[in-house]
Amino acid sequence: MKITRIETIWFQEQQNTMWVRIHTDDGLIGLGETYYVPRAVSAMIHDVFANLLLDRNPLDIENHWNNLFSTINFFGYAGTEMRALSAIDVALWDILGQYTGQPIYALLGGRNRDRVRIYNTCVSHGPHQDYHAWSQGRVGQLAQDLLDNGISAMKIWPFDQFGVSLGGPIGQRAGAGAVGPVTHFIGKENLKKGVSYVADIRAAVGDKMDILIEGHARWNLPEAVKIARALEPYDIMWLEEIIPPDNVDAYVRLKAETRIPLCVSERLFTRFGFRQVVEKNAADVIMPDMAWTGGITETRKIAALADTYYLPITCHDTIGPVALWSAAHLMLHIPNAMIQETVRGYTQGWYNDVMTEPLQISEGMLSLAGKPGLGATLREEILQRPDVKVEISDSQHRYDVSKA
C-alpha cells in the first residue's frame, strides 16, 4: 500500500481548524486535524512533508514520525511544523485502523476503560451560550444546568478580564482577555471579583460541581500565588496554566506555594517539552494537545512519561472534532487518563456538521462505538462549500482546487 495523495482542507467559518486527508492506492482515506494558521500549516505539509510521504507505505507510522520530526528539527521544530506533523500522524493512525478493521485504541494495545469522564469548558456556541452565562453573572445557573445534563465538572477563566490587553481588537473563541502579555499586578477588588465566580458556583450547587480554573498564561509568579491562595478555600480541581509554561522552575516555585493542583500545559510540544515539567515535579496534571504536540504517536509517549511519575493525563480540546476523536481513543487506552476536555456547544453543534458520526457523550462520560480507525470521517459536502480552501499534493505535482 502506498500514499498517493495528500489534501489540506479548511473553510472560512472555522478559519483556524484545518483537516488533512491522506489517500492510499487501496482507496483508504485517513483523516487528521490541527488548529491555527492553516495556510502556514498547509504550506509545511505540501512543501516539505509531501516529499517524504508520497509513494511510501502509510503503515510505517513510527518511521514517518521520525523522518518528519528529524527534518523539521534541523531548523527548530515547534509551532507550525508540529501542528502539521500532528495532523499527518493522526491521519496515518486512521488509515492503519481502517486497514486492520480495528479502532485506534485497539491498535494502541486495547482499552483500560470503556468510557472516560468529561468536563465542559464554558465557551459560547450555538444554543449553549456558556461563556456569556458565567461571565455575565449567571454562573450558578450554568453550573446547575450542567449538572442537570450529567456534567459534573466545568472550566472557567475569571481572571483573564483583569489582564493587560493586547491593545487592539481581536476575536478569540476563548473569550475576552484570553490572549495577551503576562500581567504583573492584580488589584484586591479584581482578585475578589475573580474569586466571586467560584464562590457563586459553590453557593448554587455546593460540592456537586468540580471547578477548573484556566489561566491562559496571563499572570506572573507573585500574582499567580495570590490567585491560587485566594482560590484555596473553594476546593479547586486544578489551576491550569496560570503562568506561561516556558520556565519550569517558576512552576516548581508556584507548586510549593499552593495546595491547588497545577495543570500544565497544551502549549508544550513533544515529550521534550514535557520532560522537565514531569521530572522537576512542576505539575500535578499533565495536559497535552493531540493536534499540536505530535499526534497519537507522541502523545502516548508523553502519557507514558507522566505515568512513570504516577501523574494523570487530561487531553486538551477546544479546537475541532478530530482532535477530540483521537484524544478519546488515547484516553480509553492509557492507564493514567483522568478526565477529557469538551465544549458542549461544539460536541452538540458544529462538530456534527462536519463529521459523519456524532461523539457518544452521556451522563458526563465519553465513549466510542468501536468502529475502525477514528470511527468517523469528514463529510464530503464540506468540499462543496463556497468558502472551502483545498490544496492537494500527489505524486506528480501540487495544486489548488479551492472553492473560495
VEXDREN-2710 file (C-alpha; in Angstrom, 1 decimal):
% VEXDREN-2710
k/r/px/py/pz
1/MET/0.0/0.0/0.0
2/LYS/1.2/3.5/-0.9
3/ILE/0.3/7.1/-0.1
4/THR/-0.9/8.6/-3.4
5/ARG/-2.4/12.0/-2.4
6/ILE/-2.4/14.5/0.5
7/GLU/-5.1/17.1/0.9
8/THR/-5.4/20.1/3.3
9/ILE/-8.9/21.5/3.9
10/TRP/-10.3/24.4/5.8
11/PHE/-13.1/26.9/5.4
12/GLN/-13.8/30.5/6.5
13/GLU/-16.5/29.8/9.1
14/GLN/-14.0/27.8/11.2
15/GLN/-11.0/29.6/9.9
16/ASN/-8.4/28.2/12.3
17/THR/-9.3/24.5/12.1
18/MET/-7.6/22.5/9.3
19/TRP/-8.1/18.9/8.2
20/VAL/-5.6/16.7/6.5
21/ARG/-6.7/13.7/4.3
22/ILE/-4.2/11.1/3.2
23/HIS/-5.3/8.9/0.3
24/THR/-3.8/5.4/-0.5
25/ASP/-3.8/3.3/-3.6
26/ASP/-6.1/0.9/-1.7
27/GLY/-8.8/3.5/-1.6
28/LEU/-8.4/4.3/2.1
29/ILE/-8.5/7.9/3.3
30/GLY/-7.1/8.8/6.7
31/LEU/-8.2/12.0/8.5
32/GLY/-6.2/14.3/10.7
33/GLU/-6.6/17.8/12.1
34/THR/-4.9/20.7/13.7
35/TYR/-5.6/24.3/14.7
36/TYR/-4.2/27.7/14.0
37/VAL/-2.8/29.4/10.8
38/PRO/-3.9/26.7/8.3
39/ARG/-2.3/28.4/5.4
40/ALA/1.1/28.1/7.1
41/VAL/0.4/24.5/8.1
42/SER/-0.7/23.6/4.6
43/ALA/2.5/25.1/3.2
44/MET/4.6/22.9/5.5
45/ILE/2.7/19.8/4.5
46/HIS/2.8/20.3/0.8
47/ASP/6.2/22.0/0.5
48/VAL/8.1/19.7/2.9
49/PHE/6.2/16.7/4.2
50/ALA/4.6/15.5/0.9
51/ASN/8.1/14.8/-0.5
52/LEU/8.7/12.4/2.4
53/LEU/5.3/10.7/2.4
54/LEU/4.1/10.2/-1.2
55/ASP/4.6/6.7/-2.6
56/ARG/5.6/5.5/0.9
57/ASN/3.7/2.8/3.0
58/PRO/1.3/4.7/5.3
59/LEU/1.6/1.9/7.9
60/ASP/5.2/2.7/8.8
61/ILE/3.9/5.3/11.3
62/GLU/6.8/5.5/13.7
63/ASN/9.3/5.8/10.8
64/HIS/7.2/8.6/9.2
65/TRP/7.1/10.4/12.5
66/ASN/10.8/10.1/13.0
67/ASN/11.6/11.3/9.4
68/LEU/9.3/14.3/9.6
69/PHE/10.5/15.3/13.0
70/SER/14.1/14.9/12.1
71/THR/13.6/17.2/9.1
72/ILE/11.9/20.0/10.9
73/ASN/14.1/19.7/14.0
74/PHE/17.1/20.6/11.8
75/PHE/15.5/24.1/11.7
76/GLY/13.7/24.2/15.0
77/TYR/10.5/22.1/15.4
78/ALA/7.9/23.9/17.5
79/GLY/4.8/25.7/16.1
80/THR/3.5/25.3/12.6
81/GLU/5.8/22.3/12.0
82/MET/4.5/20.3/14.9
83/ARG/0.9/21.2/14.0
84/ALA/1.5/19.8/10.6
85/LEU/3.1/16.7/11.9
86/SER/0.3/16.1/14.4
87/ALA/-2.3/16.2/11.8
88/ILE/-0.4/13.8/9.5
89/ASP/0.2/11.4/12.3
90/VAL/-3.5/11.1/13.3
91/ALA/-4.4/10.5/9.6
92/LEU/-1.9/7.7/9.4
93/TRP/-3.3/6.0/12.5
94/ASP/-6.8/6.4/11.0
95/ILE/-5.5/4.5/7.9
96/LEU/-4.0/1.8/10.0
97/GLY/-7.3/1.3/11.8
98/GLN/-9.3/1.1/8.6
99/TYR/-6.8/-1.3/7.1
100/THR/-6.9/-3.7/10.0
101/GLY/-10.6/-3.2/10.8
102/GLN/-9.8/-2.1/14.3
103/PRO/-10.4/1.1/16.3
104/ILE/-7.2/3.1/17.1
105/TYR/-7.4/2.3/20.8
106/ALA/-7.2/-1.5/20.0
107/LEU/-4.1/-0.9/17.9
108/LEU/-2.5/1.0/20.8
109/GLY/-3.0/-2.1/23.0
110/GLY/-6.6/-2.1/23.9
111/ARG/-8.8/-0.3/26.5
112/ASN/-8.2/0.4/30.1
113/ARG/-11.8/1.7/30.4
114/ASP/-15.0/1.7/28.4
115/ARG/-15.6/5.4/28.8
116/VAL/-13.9/8.5/30.3
117/ARG/-15.3/11.4/32.3
118/ILE/-15.6/14.8/30.6
119/TYR/-15.6/18.4/31.8
120/ASN/-17.2/21.3/30.0
121/THR/-15.1/24.3/29.0
122/CYS/-17.6/27.0/29.2
123/VAL/-17.3/28.5/25.7
124/SER/-20.3/30.0/23.9
125/HIS/-21.5/28.4/20.7
126/GLY/-24.9/27.9/19.2
127/PRO/-27.7/27.3/21.8
128/HIS/-25.1/26.9/24.6
129/GLN/-24.0/30.4/25.4
130/ASP/-22.0/29.2/28.4
131/TYR/-19.3/31.9/28.3
132/HIS/-21.9/34.6/28.3
133/ALA/-23.8/32.8/31.1
134/TRP/-20.9/32.7/33.6
135/SER/-19.1/35.9/32.5
136/GLN/-22.4/37.9/32.9
137/GLY/-23.2/36.7/36.4
138/ARG/-25.2/33.6/35.8
139/VAL/-22.5/31.1/36.7
140/GLY/-24.6/29.4/39.4
141/GLN/-27.4/28.8/37.0
142/LEU/-24.9/27.5/34.4
143/ALA/-23.5/25.1/37.0
144/GLN/-26.9/23.7/37.8
145/ASP/-27.8/23.4/34.1
146/LEU/-24.6/21.4/33.5
147/LEU/-25.4/19.1/36.5
148/ASP/-28.9/18.6/35.1
149/ASN/-27.3/17.4/31.9
150/GLY/-25.0/15.0/33.6
151/ILE/-21.8/17.1/33.6
152/SER/-20.2/17.5/37.0
153/ALA/-17.0/19.4/36.1
154/MET/-16.7/22.8/34.5
155/LYS/-13.8/25.2/33.5
156/ILE/-13.9/29.0/33.5
157/TRP/-11.3/31.7/33.3
158/PRO/-12.5/34.6/35.6
159/PHE/-9.2/36.4/35.9
160/ASP/-8.4/36.9/32.2
161/GLN/-10.5/40.1/32.1
162/PHE/-8.1/41.8/34.5
163/GLY/-5.0/41.0/32.4
164/VAL/-3.2/43.5/30.3
165/SER/-4.9/44.0/26.9
166/LEU/-3.2/43.4/23.5
167/GLY/-4.2/47.0/22.8
168/GLY/-6.3/46.2/19.7
169/PRO/-9.4/44.3/18.6
170/ILE/-9.0/40.6/18.3
171/GLY/-11.6/37.8/18.1
172/GLN/-10.9/34.8/20.3
173/ARG/-13.2/31.9/20.8
174/ALA/-11.7/31.5/24.3
175/GLY/-13.3/34.8/25.3
176/ALA/-12.3/38.3/26.0
177/GLY/-8.8/38.7/27.5
178/ALA/-7.6/35.1/26.8
179/VAL/-4.8/36.3/24.6
180/GLY/-2.3/38.9/25.9
181/PRO/1.0/39.5/27.6
182/VAL/1.9/38.5/31.1
183/THR/0.3/40.8/33.6
184/HIS/2.2/41.9/36.7
185/PHE/-0.5/43.2/39.0
186/ILE/-4.0/42.3/40.0
187/GLY/-5.7/44.6/42.5
188/LYS/-7.6/43.4/45.5
189/GLU/-11.0/44.3/44.1
190/ASN/-10.3/42.5/40.9
191/LEU/-9.0/39.5/42.8
192/LYS/-12.2/39.3/44.8
193/LYS/-14.3/39.7/41.7
194/GLY/-12.5/36.8/40.0
195/VAL/-13.0/34.6/43.1
196/SER/-16.6/35.6/43.3
197/TYR/-17.5/33.5/40.2
198/VAL/-16.2/30.4/42.0
199/ALA/-18.0/31.4/45.2
200/ASP/-21.2/31.7/43.3
201/ILE/-20.8/28.1/41.9
202/ARG/-20.3/26.8/45.4
203/ALA/-23.3/28.8/46.7
204/ALA/-25.5/27.4/43.9
205/VAL/-24.6/23.7/43.8
206/GLY/-22.2/23.1/46.7
207/ASP/-19.5/20.5/46.1
208/LYS/-21.5/18.7/43.4
209/MET/-19.5/20.5/40.7
210/ASP/-15.8/20.2/40.2
211/ILE/-14.3/23.6/39.3
212/LEU/-11.3/24.0/37.0
213/ILE/-9.7/27.4/36.5
214/GLU/-8.0/28.3/33.3
215/GLY/-5.3/31.0/33.4
216/HIS/-4.2/31.3/29.7
217/ALA/-0.7/32.1/31.0
218/ARG/-1.7/35.7/31.8
219/TRP/0.0/36.2/35.2
220/ASN/3.5/36.5/36.6
221/LEU/4.6/34.3/39.5
222/PRO/3.7/36.6/42.5
223/GLU/0.2/37.3/41.2
224/ALA/-0.3/33.7/40.4
225/VAL/0.4/32.9/44.0
226/LYS/-2.1/35.5/45.1
227/ILE/-4.8/34.0/42.8
228/ALA/-4.0/30.4/43.9
229/ARG/-4.2/31.3/47.6
230/ALA/-7.4/33.2/47.2
231/LEU/-9.0/30.1/45.5
232/GLU/-7.8/27.5/48.0
233/PRO/-10.9/27.6/50.2
234/TYR/-13.1/26.6/47.3
235/ASP/-11.7/23.1/46.6
236/ILE/-10.5/23.7/43.0
237/MET/-9.9/20.6/40.9
238/TRP/-6.9/22.3/39.2
239/LEU/-5.4/25.7/38.3
240/GLU/-4.4/25.5/34.7
241/GLU/-1.5/27.4/33.0
242/ILE/-1.8/30.4/35.3
243/ILE/1.7/31.4/34.3
244/PRO/3.5/30.6/31.0
245/PRO/4.9/27.1/30.8
246/ASP/8.3/28.3/29.4
247/ASN/10.1/28.4/32.8
248/VAL/9.6/25.1/34.6
249/ASP/11.4/26.4/37.7
250/ALA/8.7/29.1/38.1
251/TYR/6.1/26.3/38.2
252/VAL/8.1/24.5/40.8
253/ARG/8.0/27.6/43.0
254/LEU/4.3/28.1/42.4
255/LYS/3.6/24.5/43.3
256/ALA/5.4/25.0/46.6
257/GLU/3.2/27.9/47.4
258/THR/-0.3/26.4/46.9
259/ARG/-2.4/23.4/47.8
260/ILE/-4.3/23.6/44.5
261/PRO/-3.2/21.0/41.9
262/LEU/-1.5/22.6/38.9
263/CYS/-2.2/21.6/35.3
264/VAL/0.4/22.1/32.6
265/SER/0.1/22.6/29.5
266/GLU/-1.3/22.3/26.0
267/ARG/1.3/24.9/24.8
268/LEU/4.2/22.4/25.2
269/PHE/5.3/20.5/22.1
270/THR/6.5/16.9/22.1
271/ARG/7.8/14.8/25.0
272/PHE/10.9/17.0/25.2
273/GLY/8.6/19.9/26.1
274/PHE/7.0/17.9/28.9
275/ARG/10.2/16.2/30.2
276/GLN/11.3/18.8/32.7
277/VAL/7.7/19.5/33.9
278/VAL/7.4/15.9/34.9
279/GLU/10.9/15.3/36.2
280/LYS/11.1/18.5/38.2
281/ASN/7.7/17.9/39.9
282/ALA/6.3/21.1/38.4
283/ALA/2.7/19.9/37.8
284/ASP/0.1/17.6/39.2
285/VAL/-1.8/17.1/36.0
286/ILE/-0.3/16.8/32.5
287/MET/-2.3/18.2/29.6
288/PRO/-1.0/17.6/26.1
289/ASP/-3.0/18.6/23.0
290/MET/-3.0/15.8/20.4
291/ALA/-3.3/18.2/17.5
292/TRP/-0.3/20.3/18.5
293/THR/2.2/18.2/20.4
294/GLY/2.8/15.4/17.8
295/GLY/-0.3/13.4/17.3
296/ILE/-1.1/10.0/18.7
297/THR/2.5/8.7/18.3
298/GLU/4.0/11.4/20.5
299/THR/1.1/11.9/23.0
300/ARG/1.2/8.2/24.0
301/LYS/4.9/8.7/24.9
302/ILE/4.0/11.8/26.9
303/ALA/1.4/9.8/28.7
304/ALA/3.9/7.0/29.5
305/LEU/6.4/9.6/30.8
306/ALA/3.7/11.0/33.1
307/ASP/2.7/7.5/34.2
308/THR/6.3/6.8/35.2
309/TYR/5.9/9.5/37.8
310/TYR/2.3/8.5/38.7
311/LEU/0.8/11.6/37.2
312/PRO/-2.6/11.7/35.4
313/ILE/-3.3/12.8/31.9
314/THR/-6.0/15.1/30.6
315/CYS/-6.2/15.9/26.9
316/HIS/-6.8/19.4/25.7
317/ASP/-9.5/20.1/23.1
318/THR/-11.3/23.3/22.2
319/ILE/-10.2/23.2/18.6
320/GLY/-12.0/20.6/16.4
321/PRO/-13.8/17.2/16.2
322/VAL/-10.8/15.1/15.0
323/ALA/-8.7/16.3/17.9
324/LEU/-11.4/15.1/20.3
325/TRP/-12.0/11.8/18.5
326/SER/-8.3/11.0/18.6
327/ALA/-8.0/12.1/22.2
328/ALA/-10.9/9.8/23.1
329/HIS/-9.0/6.8/21.6
330/LEU/-5.9/7.6/23.7
331/MET/-7.8/8.3/26.9
332/LEU/-9.7/5.0/26.7
333/HIS/-6.3/3.2/26.2
334/ILE/-3.8/4.8/28.6
335/PRO/-3.8/3.7/32.3
336/ASN/-3.4/7.2/33.7
337/ALA/-6.4/9.0/32.0
338/MET/-8.1/11.4/34.3
339/ILE/-10.7/13.5/32.5
340/GLN/-11.3/14.7/29.0
341/GLU/-11.9/18.4/28.0
342/THR/-15.0/19.0/25.8
343/VAL/-17.1/22.0/24.8
344/ARG/-20.8/21.1/24.7
345/GLY/-21.6/23.9/22.2
346/TYR/-19.2/22.2/19.8
347/THR/-19.9/18.5/20.5
348/GLN/-23.6/19.2/20.2
349/GLY/-23.1/21.7/17.4
350/TRP/-20.6/22.3/14.6
351/TYR/-18.6/19.1/15.2
352/ASN/-21.6/17.2/14.0
353/ASP/-22.0/19.5/11.0
354/VAL/-18.6/18.4/9.6
355/MET/-18.3/14.8/10.8
356/THR/-20.2/11.7/9.6
357/GLU/-20.7/10.4/13.2
358/PRO/-21.5/12.2/16.5
359/LEU/-19.4/11.5/19.5
360/GLN/-21.1/9.4/22.2
361/ILE/-21.5/11.5/25.3
362/SER/-23.9/10.5/28.0
363/GLU/-24.1/11.1/31.8
364/GLY/-20.9/13.2/31.7
365/MET/-18.9/10.4/30.1
366/LEU/-17.4/9.9/26.6
367/SER/-17.3/6.6/24.8
368/LEU/-16.6/5.2/21.4
369/ALA/-18.5/2.6/19.3
370/GLY/-15.6/0.5/18.3
371/LYS/-15.6/1.3/14.6
372/PRO/-12.3/1.0/12.6
373/GLY/-9.8/3.9/12.7
374/LEU/-11.1/7.1/14.2
375/GLY/-14.6/5.8/13.8
376/ALA/-15.8/8.8/11.8
377/THR/-14.7/10.9/8.8
378/LEU/-15.2/14.3/7.2
379/ARG/-18.5/14.9/5.4
380/GLU/-17.9/15.0/1.7
381/GLU/-20.2/18.0/1.4
382/ILE/-17.6/20.1/3.2
383/LEU/-15.6/20.0/-0.1
384/GLN/-18.5/21.7/-1.9
385/ARG/-18.8/24.7/0.5
386/PRO/-18.4/28.0/-1.3
387/ASP/-15.8/29.1/1.3
388/VAL/-13.7/26.0/1.3
389/LYS/-10.0/26.0/0.7
390/VAL/-8.4/22.8/-0.6
391/GLU/-4.7/22.2/-1.5
392/ILE/-3.5/18.9/-2.9
393/SER/-0.2/17.1/-3.5
394/ASP/0.1/13.9/-5.4
395/SER/3.0/12.0/-7.0
396/GLN/3.1/14.4/-9.9
397/HIS/2.5/17.9/-8.6
398/ARG/0.8/20.2/-6.1
399/TYR/-2.4/22.1/-7.0
400/ASP/-5.3/24.1/-5.6
401/VAL/-8.9/23.2/-6.1
402/SER/-10.4/25.7/-3.7
403/LYS/-14.0/27.0/-4.0
404/ALA/-13.1/30.2/-2.1
END
